[in-house]
Protein backbone atom coordinates (compact mmCIF):
# COMPACT_ATOMS: atom_id res chain seq x y z
CA UNK A 1 0.00 0.00 0.00
CA UNK A 2 2.75 2.46 0.89
CA UNK A 3 4.57 1.58 -2.32
CA UNK A 4 1.48 2.20 -4.44
CA UNK A 5 1.06 5.79 -3.28
CA UNK A 6 4.50 7.33 -3.63
CA UNK A 7 5.22 11.07 -3.43
CA UNK A 8 5.93 10.97 -7.17
CA UNK A 9 2.52 9.46 -7.95
CA UNK A 10 0.72 11.98 -5.76
CA UNK A 11 2.70 14.82 -7.35
CA UNK A 12 1.63 13.56 -10.77
CA UNK A 13 -1.95 13.50 -9.53
CA UNK A 14 -1.63 17.09 -8.36
CA UNK A 15 -0.17 18.15 -11.71
CA UNK A 16 -2.97 16.36 -13.59
CA UNK A 17 -5.57 17.97 -11.33
CA UNK A 18 -4.16 21.47 -11.84
CA UNK A 19 -3.81 21.10 -15.62
CA UNK A 20 -7.26 19.53 -15.96
CA UNK A 21 -8.82 22.24 -13.81
CA UNK A 22 -7.19 25.01 -15.85
CA UNK A 23 -8.38 23.45 -19.11
CA UNK A 24 -11.87 22.92 -17.72
CA UNK A 25 -12.08 26.48 -16.41
CA UNK A 26 -10.82 27.90 -19.72
CA UNK A 27 -13.43 25.86 -21.59
CA UNK A 28 -16.19 27.15 -19.31
CA UNK A 29 -14.95 30.70 -19.76
CA UNK A 30 -15.12 30.20 -23.52
CA UNK A 31 -18.58 28.61 -23.19
CA UNK A 32 -19.86 31.60 -21.22
CA UNK A 33 -19.10 33.72 -24.27
CA UNK A 34 -18.71 36.92 -22.27
CA UNK A 35 -15.28 37.50 -20.75
CA UNK A 36 -16.29 41.07 -19.97
CA UNK A 37 -19.17 39.90 -17.77
CA UNK A 38 -16.80 37.54 -15.95
CA UNK A 39 -14.34 40.35 -15.20
CA UNK A 40 -17.11 42.78 -14.24
CA UNK A 41 -18.54 40.29 -11.74
CA UNK A 42 -15.27 39.80 -9.83
CA UNK A 43 -15.42 43.13 -7.92
CA UNK A 44 -19.00 42.28 -6.91
CA UNK A 45 -18.05 38.97 -5.26
CA UNK A 46 -19.39 38.82 -1.71
CA UNK A 47 -16.21 37.79 0.09
CA UNK A 48 -17.91 36.91 3.36
CA UNK A 49 -19.52 34.01 1.52
CA UNK A 50 -16.14 32.96 0.15
CA UNK A 51 -14.84 33.04 3.73
CA UNK A 52 -17.80 30.87 4.74
CA UNK A 53 -16.69 28.50 1.99
CA UNK A 54 -13.25 28.30 3.57
CA UNK A 55 -14.92 27.30 6.82
CA UNK A 56 -16.90 24.62 4.99
CA UNK A 57 -13.70 23.30 3.39
CA UNK A 58 -12.23 22.78 6.86
CA UNK A 59 -14.93 20.17 7.50
CA UNK A 60 -12.95 17.79 5.30
CA UNK A 61 -10.55 17.82 8.24
CA UNK A 62 -12.66 18.56 11.32
CA UNK A 63 -15.75 16.56 10.38
CA UNK A 64 -13.92 13.64 8.81
CA UNK A 65 -11.41 13.50 11.65
CA UNK A 66 -14.04 13.70 14.38
CA UNK A 67 -15.92 10.82 12.78
CA UNK A 68 -12.77 8.68 12.73
CA UNK A 69 -12.05 9.58 16.36
CA UNK A 70 -15.56 8.57 17.48
CA UNK A 71 -15.11 5.20 15.76
CA UNK A 72 -11.49 4.69 16.81
CA UNK A 73 -12.34 4.87 20.52
CA UNK A 74 -14.14 1.54 20.15
CA UNK A 75 -11.11 -0.43 18.95
CA UNK A 76 -8.01 1.51 20.02
CA UNK A 77 -7.06 2.91 23.45
CA UNK A 78 -6.76 6.72 23.58
CA UNK A 79 -6.52 7.47 19.84
CA UNK A 80 -4.85 10.76 18.94
CA UNK A 81 -7.52 13.38 18.19
CA UNK A 82 -5.09 15.56 16.23
CA UNK A 83 -3.81 12.53 14.35
CA UNK A 84 -7.32 11.55 13.29
CA UNK A 85 -8.16 15.12 12.25
CA UNK A 86 -5.12 14.91 9.97
CA UNK A 87 -6.20 11.45 8.78
CA UNK A 88 -9.62 12.76 7.77
CA UNK A 89 -8.20 15.74 5.89
CA UNK A 90 -5.31 13.93 4.25
CA UNK A 91 -7.66 11.19 3.08
CA UNK A 92 -9.80 13.82 1.36
CA UNK A 93 -6.65 15.43 -0.08
CA UNK A 94 -5.47 12.12 -1.58
CA UNK A 95 -8.95 11.40 -2.94
CA UNK A 96 -8.81 14.61 -4.97
CA UNK A 97 -5.43 13.65 -6.45
CA UNK A 98 -6.09 10.03 -7.46
CA UNK A 99 -8.45 8.37 -9.97
CA UNK A 100 -11.80 7.22 -8.55
CA UNK A 101 -10.77 8.61 -5.12
CA UNK A 102 -8.55 5.53 -4.77
CA UNK A 103 -5.97 7.33 -2.64
CA UNK A 104 -8.41 8.15 0.15
CA UNK A 105 -8.31 4.83 1.99
CA UNK A 106 -4.54 4.21 1.79
CA UNK A 107 -3.54 7.73 2.89
CA UNK A 108 -6.12 7.71 5.69
CA UNK A 109 -4.70 4.39 6.89
CA UNK A 110 -1.13 5.66 6.51
CA UNK A 111 -1.87 8.78 8.58
CA UNK A 112 -3.51 6.74 11.33
CA UNK A 113 -0.50 4.42 11.31
CA UNK A 114 1.76 7.45 11.88
CA UNK A 115 -0.24 8.15 15.02
CA UNK A 116 -0.09 4.65 16.46
CA UNK A 117 -3.15 2.83 15.12
CA UNK A 118 -2.26 -0.60 13.62
CA UNK A 119 -3.03 -1.01 9.93
CA UNK A 120 -5.75 -3.71 10.30
CA UNK A 121 -7.59 -1.52 12.82
CA UNK A 122 -7.12 1.52 10.59
CA UNK A 123 -8.60 -0.34 7.61
CA UNK A 124 -11.58 -1.30 9.76
CA UNK A 125 -12.04 2.36 10.70
CA UNK A 126 -11.98 3.37 7.02
CA UNK A 127 -14.65 0.76 6.28
CA UNK A 128 -16.82 1.86 9.22
CA UNK A 129 -16.41 5.48 8.14
CA UNK A 130 -17.61 4.48 4.67
CA UNK A 131 -20.56 2.65 6.26
CA UNK A 132 -21.52 5.79 8.18
CA UNK A 133 -21.35 7.90 5.01
CA UNK A 134 -23.57 5.50 3.08
CA UNK A 135 -25.94 5.30 6.06
CA UNK A 136 -26.21 9.09 6.21
CA UNK A 137 -27.15 9.46 2.55
CA UNK A 138 -29.17 6.25 2.50
CA UNK A 139 -31.33 7.48 5.41
CA UNK A 140 -31.33 11.28 5.06
CA UNK A 141 -32.17 11.22 1.35
CA UNK A 142 -35.41 9.21 1.60
CA UNK A 143 -36.47 11.20 4.67
CA UNK A 144 -36.00 14.48 2.77
CA UNK A 145 -37.94 13.10 -0.20
CA UNK A 146 -40.74 11.89 2.10
CA UNK A 147 -41.16 15.46 3.38
CA UNK A 148 -41.48 16.72 -0.19
CA UNK A 149 -38.01 18.15 -0.72
CA UNK A 150 -36.91 18.77 -4.29
CA UNK A 151 -40.30 18.46 -6.01
CA UNK A 152 -39.61 21.65 -7.96
CA UNK A 153 -36.61 19.94 -9.59
CA UNK A 154 -39.06 17.84 -11.58
CA UNK A 155 -39.53 20.79 -13.93
CA UNK A 156 -35.80 21.27 -14.59
CA UNK A 157 -33.29 19.57 -16.85
CA UNK A 158 -35.82 17.32 -18.57
CA UNK A 159 -34.09 15.22 -21.25
CA UNK A 160 -35.81 12.17 -22.79
CA UNK A 161 -38.46 12.53 -20.12
CA UNK A 162 -35.87 12.33 -17.30
CA UNK A 163 -35.72 15.32 -14.93
CA UNK A 164 -33.09 16.34 -12.37
CA UNK A 165 -35.43 15.00 -9.70
CA UNK A 166 -35.50 11.60 -11.43
CA UNK A 167 -31.69 11.55 -11.58
CA UNK A 168 -31.50 12.36 -7.88
CA UNK A 169 -33.87 9.52 -7.02
CA UNK A 170 -31.87 7.07 -9.15
CA UNK A 171 -28.53 8.02 -7.58
CA UNK A 172 -30.09 7.91 -4.13
CA UNK A 173 -31.26 4.38 -4.84
CA UNK A 174 -27.64 3.28 -5.28
CA UNK A 175 -26.81 4.54 -1.78
CA UNK A 176 -29.85 2.83 -0.29
CA UNK A 177 -28.78 -0.50 -1.81
CA UNK A 178 -25.20 -0.01 -0.60
CA UNK A 179 -26.50 0.81 2.86
CA UNK A 180 -28.39 -2.47 3.02
CA UNK A 181 -25.36 -4.48 1.87
CA UNK A 182 -22.98 -2.82 4.33
CA UNK A 183 -25.34 -3.31 7.26
CA UNK A 184 -25.29 -7.04 6.50
CA UNK A 185 -21.47 -6.95 6.61
CA UNK A 186 -21.51 -5.22 10.01
CA UNK A 187 -24.08 -7.63 11.43
CA UNK A 188 -22.47 -10.73 9.90
CA UNK A 189 -18.72 -9.99 9.75
CA UNK A 190 -17.89 -13.68 10.12
CA UNK A 191 -19.26 -14.42 6.64
CA UNK A 192 -16.92 -11.85 5.06
CA UNK A 193 -14.06 -13.12 7.23
CA UNK A 194 -14.69 -16.70 6.08
CA UNK A 195 -14.75 -15.66 2.40
CA UNK A 196 -11.48 -13.72 2.71
CA UNK A 197 -9.72 -16.62 4.46
CA UNK A 198 -10.95 -19.04 1.79
CA UNK A 199 -9.68 -16.73 -0.96
CA UNK A 200 -6.29 -16.40 0.74
CA UNK A 201 -6.03 -20.16 1.15
CA UNK A 202 -6.98 -20.74 -2.50
CA UNK A 203 -4.27 -18.36 -3.78
CA UNK A 204 -1.70 -19.69 -1.31
CA UNK A 205 -2.12 -23.27 -2.51
CA UNK A 206 -1.37 -22.22 -6.07
CA UNK A 207 1.56 -19.87 -5.54
CA UNK A 208 4.30 -20.73 -3.05
CA UNK A 209 6.10 -17.46 -3.88
CA UNK A 210 3.49 -15.33 -2.15
CA UNK A 211 2.80 -17.75 0.70
CA UNK A 212 4.72 -15.66 3.26
CA UNK A 213 2.91 -12.48 2.31
CA UNK A 214 -0.42 -14.30 2.37
CA UNK A 215 0.26 -15.52 5.90
CA UNK A 216 0.81 -11.90 6.94
CA UNK A 217 -2.35 -10.93 5.05
CA UNK A 218 -4.32 -13.67 6.81
CA UNK A 219 -3.15 -12.40 10.19
CA UNK A 220 -4.24 -8.90 9.22
CA UNK A 221 -7.65 -10.18 8.11
CA UNK A 222 -8.07 -11.90 11.49
CA UNK A 223 -7.18 -8.66 13.29
CA UNK A 224 -9.58 -6.64 11.13
CA UNK A 225 -12.34 -9.18 11.81
CA UNK A 226 -11.79 -8.87 15.57
CA UNK A 227 -12.01 -5.08 15.25
CA UNK A 228 -15.22 -5.26 13.19
CA UNK A 229 -16.90 -7.51 15.74
CA UNK A 230 -16.48 -4.77 18.34
CA UNK A 231 -18.91 -2.65 16.34
CA UNK A 232 -21.62 -5.33 16.44
CA UNK A 233 -22.36 -4.47 20.08
CA UNK A 234 -24.67 -1.86 21.66
CA UNK A 235 -21.67 0.41 22.28
CA UNK A 236 -20.40 -0.16 18.74
CA UNK A 237 -23.79 0.61 17.18
CA UNK A 238 -23.96 3.80 19.24
CA UNK A 239 -20.57 4.82 17.84
CA UNK A 240 -21.84 4.10 14.31
CA UNK A 241 -24.93 6.19 15.02
CA UNK A 242 -22.84 9.20 16.05
CA UNK A 243 -20.51 8.66 13.09
CA UNK A 244 -23.55 8.69 10.79
CA UNK A 245 -24.74 11.97 12.33
CA UNK A 246 -21.25 13.48 11.95
CA UNK A 247 -21.22 12.41 8.28
CA UNK A 248 -23.52 15.36 7.60
CA UNK A 249 -21.08 18.10 8.67
CA UNK A 250 -18.10 16.07 7.39
CA UNK A 251 -19.57 16.42 3.88
CA UNK A 252 -20.69 20.02 4.39
CA UNK A 253 -18.33 21.43 1.78
CA UNK A 254 -19.65 19.09 -0.92
CA UNK A 255 -23.30 19.61 0.02
CA UNK A 256 -23.27 23.36 0.61
CA UNK A 257 -20.61 24.54 -1.85
CA UNK A 258 -23.19 25.30 -4.53
CA UNK A 259 -25.32 27.47 -2.26
CA UNK A 260 -22.27 29.35 -0.98
CA UNK A 261 -20.99 29.92 -4.52
CA UNK A 262 -24.39 31.20 -5.63
CA UNK A 263 -24.57 33.66 -2.75
CA UNK A 264 -20.98 34.74 -3.36
CA UNK A 265 -21.91 35.90 -6.87
CA UNK A 266 -25.14 37.51 -5.68
CA UNK A 267 -27.70 34.84 -6.63
CA UNK A 268 -30.39 33.76 -4.17
CA UNK A 269 -31.98 30.34 -4.60
CA UNK A 270 -34.07 27.83 -2.67
CA UNK A 271 -31.68 26.28 -0.15
CA UNK A 272 -33.12 22.75 -0.09
CA UNK A 273 -33.34 22.46 -3.87
CA UNK A 274 -29.71 23.57 -4.24
CA UNK A 275 -28.73 21.12 -1.48
CA UNK A 276 -30.35 18.24 -3.37
CA UNK A 277 -28.67 19.26 -6.62
CA UNK A 278 -25.30 19.33 -4.88
CA UNK A 279 -26.03 15.89 -3.44
CA UNK A 280 -26.80 14.66 -6.96
CA UNK A 281 -23.49 16.10 -8.23
CA UNK A 282 -21.62 14.46 -5.34
CA UNK A 283 -23.27 11.09 -6.09
CA UNK A 284 -22.44 11.26 -9.80
CA UNK A 285 -18.84 12.32 -9.20
CA UNK A 286 -18.38 9.58 -6.61
CA UNK A 287 -19.50 6.78 -8.91
CA UNK A 288 -18.81 8.02 -12.44
CA UNK A 289 -15.80 10.39 -12.43
CA UNK A 290 -12.56 8.43 -13.05
CA UNK A 291 -10.22 11.45 -13.17
CA UNK A 292 -8.40 12.78 -10.06
CA UNK A 293 -10.91 14.89 -8.14
CA UNK A 294 -13.27 14.58 -11.09
CA UNK A 295 -11.18 17.23 -12.82
CA UNK A 296 -12.60 18.22 -16.19
CA UNK A 297 -15.77 16.25 -15.50
CA UNK A 298 -16.80 18.04 -12.31
CA UNK A 299 -16.60 21.48 -13.91
CA UNK A 300 -18.93 20.60 -16.78
CA UNK A 301 -21.25 18.47 -14.65
CA UNK A 302 -21.67 21.27 -12.12
CA UNK A 303 -22.21 23.84 -14.87
CA UNK A 304 -24.85 21.67 -16.55
CA UNK A 305 -26.78 20.83 -13.37
CA UNK A 306 -26.62 24.34 -11.91
CA UNK A 307 -27.53 26.06 -15.17
CA UNK A 308 -31.08 26.26 -13.81
CA UNK A 309 -29.80 28.96 -11.43
CA UNK A 310 -26.55 30.34 -12.89
CA UNK A 311 -26.69 32.68 -15.91
CA UNK A 312 -24.35 31.59 -18.67
CA UNK A 313 -21.99 34.62 -18.37
CA UNK A 314 -21.41 33.81 -14.67
CA UNK A 315 -20.88 30.06 -15.09
CA UNK A 316 -17.07 30.23 -14.99
CA UNK A 317 -16.97 32.45 -11.89
CA UNK A 318 -19.54 30.29 -10.08
CA UNK A 319 -17.56 27.14 -10.91
CA UNK A 320 -14.29 28.67 -9.71
CA UNK A 321 -15.75 29.53 -6.28
CA UNK A 322 -17.51 26.16 -6.10
CA UNK A 323 -14.20 24.39 -6.81
CA UNK A 324 -12.43 26.42 -4.12
CA UNK A 325 -14.89 25.15 -1.53
CA UNK A 326 -15.08 21.49 -2.51
CA UNK A 327 -11.40 20.85 -3.25
CA UNK A 328 -8.92 23.69 -3.85
CA UNK A 329 -8.63 24.79 -0.21
CA UNK A 330 -8.13 21.19 0.98
CA UNK A 331 -5.62 20.43 -1.78
CA UNK A 332 -3.57 23.50 -0.89
CA UNK A 333 -3.37 22.79 2.84
CA UNK A 334 -2.98 19.03 2.37
CA UNK A 335 -0.05 19.56 -0.01
CA UNK A 336 1.72 21.63 2.65
CA UNK A 337 1.21 18.85 5.22
CA UNK A 338 2.44 16.16 2.84
CA UNK A 339 5.53 18.16 1.88
CA UNK A 340 6.40 18.48 5.57
CA UNK A 341 6.10 14.69 5.88
CA UNK A 342 8.38 14.17 2.89
CA UNK A 343 11.01 16.52 4.33
CA UNK A 344 10.94 14.69 7.67
CA UNK A 345 10.89 11.26 6.03
CA UNK A 346 7.89 9.08 5.30
CA UNK A 347 7.36 6.23 7.73
CA UNK A 348 6.51 3.05 5.84
CA UNK A 349 3.28 1.33 6.75
CA UNK A 350 4.99 -1.99 6.15
CA UNK A 351 7.14 -1.37 9.26
CA UNK A 352 4.18 -2.51 11.37
CA UNK A 353 4.75 -6.21 12.02
CA UNK A 354 1.88 -8.34 10.84
CA UNK A 355 0.03 -5.53 9.13
CA UNK A 356 -2.42 -5.91 6.32
CA UNK A 357 -0.28 -4.91 3.34
CA UNK A 358 -3.06 -4.43 0.84
CA UNK A 359 -4.95 -1.44 -0.45
CA UNK A 360 -7.55 -0.17 1.97
CA UNK A 361 -11.21 -0.01 1.00
CA UNK A 362 -12.44 3.28 -0.45
CA UNK A 363 -13.40 5.95 2.05
CA UNK A 364 -15.91 8.70 1.73
Beta strands, then each sheet from edge to edge (+ up, - down):
end
